[in-house]
Amino acid sequence: MANPSRTDVLIIGGGLVGSAMATALASARVSVRVLERGARQTVYQPRNDGRVSAISQASARIFRHLGVWAPLEAAAEPILDIRVADQGAQAHVHFDHRAVGDAPFGYMIPNGLIRQTLQEAMEACDGVDVIYDAVVADLDRDAFRAAVSLEDGRSFEASLLLVADGRYSTMRERLGIPARLLDYDQTAMVCTIRHAKPHHGVAVELFQPAGPLAILPMTEQRSCIVWTETTARAQEILALPEDEFTAMLAEAMSGYLGALELLGAPYGYPLHLVQADRYVAQRTALIGDAAHGIHPIAGQGVNLGYRDVAVMAELVAEARSLGLDLGAWSLLEHYQRWRRFDATAMMATTDILNRLFSNDVAPLRLVRRAGLSAFERLTPVKNWFMLTATGFTGDLPRMLCDEPLSSAA
Ligand SMILES: Cc1cc2nc3c(=O)[nH]c(=O)nc-3n(C[C@H](O)[C@H](O)[C@H](O)COP(=O)(O)OP(=O)(O)OC[C@H]3O[C@@H](n4cnc5c(N)ncnc54)[C@H](O)[C@@H]3O)c2cc1C
């Protein structure tokens, strides 16, 4: 059990990314305290947030390293093919996983299950102490430690503070790290449907003037829908009775997958892009959406967060094995150099895709339709996109190469 006041690392936010971070650090025998604002029972009985995450092959490998893959795999639907089309046009792009290997691009897994599985894993780790209902009152850092005090009077310190409190991070603000926030004026309507025809593991992205409609394969002949509209229009659609919502969705899907049944009420997620100006500050690093919140058009947001986890775990494990300070500036700079480029590139790609496709400007429509036809024939570029979807591109951290976290291990 960790020392009551001091641990090696403090993590603020025990969500999808914070809980994976704690579990990864524990595997390197680093002591961790997680301060989570939510109540423990709400995490264990997560409100179904409607979302089903596209988890890349690379993230699945991270889950294997963390020992949580077996329960997730049982509920995972492999993504075998991806089809991208412009509404009303013949042209489309078809990505077949067999062009880049035997494994699927990734898997569709319900968010609630990922969160609960990681929560259980984190709580079961030696050296991880999780404090729920944690309301942070103050943050303080100096040359020797990062300290956090809670409103209930408890205070904690560590060599390194990791901030994982999500896209609308209040801790980022308290640390004085500016962030660029862009309102897309789009809302993603998310729901699960059962359908008459099989999906054959195909993920479909249909571009409509107001935003993409994604139809993502799930187990048991179900699919997750991420249907993006302007925020005003989405509010009208979400206010409809369920049968009218289902009828509108069926029309938008043009009969693809046959008759539909809505499984539970749809949820609305207003979409924003958030990019922190820097990912590090004295003894502190931002991870997950607190550093980079991107458009869900490519289903890559939390995958970027898991890559942060793999990189940070490696840098901390290496520093630990060499007896170095875990909050040293050199480690933090290394993390920022490694992660910022990758996250910014993905952010720019998703932003451009959204701008190019989510509009009805006639010249752009012509260009993108011609572009889709040309793209379909550009095999090397298509292959690069497919590799990016698997998550195995760029400078890979050890966890993604199935190597021990530190070179000394
Ligand atoms: C519609 C939609 C679909 C998406 N689909 C995909 C997909 O298919 N694939 C994909 O990779 N990504 C997807 N994403 C992105 C993904 O959901 C996010 O990247 C992910 O939730 C980020 O995880 P996180 O842990 O960084 O933040 P969060 O999930 O926001 O977790 C933050 C945690 O911090 C806690 N917290 C907040 N404030 C405090 C505080 N002050 N003190 C203590 N704790 C605090 C919260 O309670 C929470 O537990 C999607 C996003 C949307 C909106």
The ligand as a Gaussian input file, in Angstrom:
#p B3LYP/6-31G(d) Opt

LIG

0 1
 C      -19.261000      11.056000     -29.723000
 C      -17.855000      10.610000     -29.418000
 C      -17.385000       9.408000     -29.932000
 C      -16.080000       9.012000     -29.687000
 N      -15.639000       7.835000     -30.218000
 C      -14.350000       7.484000     -30.083000
 C      -13.840000       6.290000     -30.688000
 O      -14.565000       5.550000     -31.356000
 N      -12.525000       5.983000     -30.514000
 C      -11.685000       6.795000     -29.802000
 O      -10.482000       6.512000     -29.733000
 N      -12.151000       7.896000     -29.169000
 C      -13.451000       8.263000     -29.296000
 N      -13.916000       9.387000     -28.664000
 C      -13.003000      10.160000     -27.792000
 C      -12.927000       9.591000     -26.370000
 O      -14.216000       9.466000     -25.815000
 C      -12.062000      10.492000     -25.498000
 O      -10.813000      10.633000     -26.140000
 C      -11.837000       9.891000     -24.096000
 O      -13.038000       9.891000     -23.358000
 C      -10.777000      10.677000     -23.324000
 O      -10.526000      10.025000     -22.091000
 P       -9.914000      10.834000     -20.853000
 O       -9.744000       9.824000     -19.773000
 O       -8.778000      11.663000     -21.305000
 O      -11.053000      11.879000     -20.450000
 P      -12.498000      11.571000     -19.875000
 O      -13.058000      10.345000     -20.471000
 O      -13.258000      12.846000     -20.040000
 O      -12.250000      11.292000     -18.320000
 C      -11.894000      12.317000     -17.423000
 C      -11.995000      11.805000     -16.000000
 O      -11.538000      12.818000     -15.107000
 C      -12.491000      13.015000     -14.077000
 N      -12.383000      14.426000     -13.671000
 C      -12.796000      15.510000     -14.362000
 N      -12.487000      16.642000     -13.693000
 C      -11.870000      16.257000     -12.553000
 C      -11.316000      16.950000     -11.454000
 N      -11.348000      18.294000     -11.394000
 N      -10.763000      16.240000     -10.450000
 C      -10.731000      14.883000     -10.503000
 N      -11.244000      14.168000     -11.514000
 C      -11.801000      14.831000     -12.534000
 C      -13.834000      12.642000     -14.685000
 O      -14.768000      12.290000     -13.671000
 C      -13.432000      11.465000     -15.570000
 O      -13.428000      10.264000     -14.839000
 C      -15.223000       9.814000     -28.881000
 C      -15.694000      11.010000     -28.344000
 C      -17.001000      11.413000     -28.613000
 C      -17.492000      12.716000     -28.021000

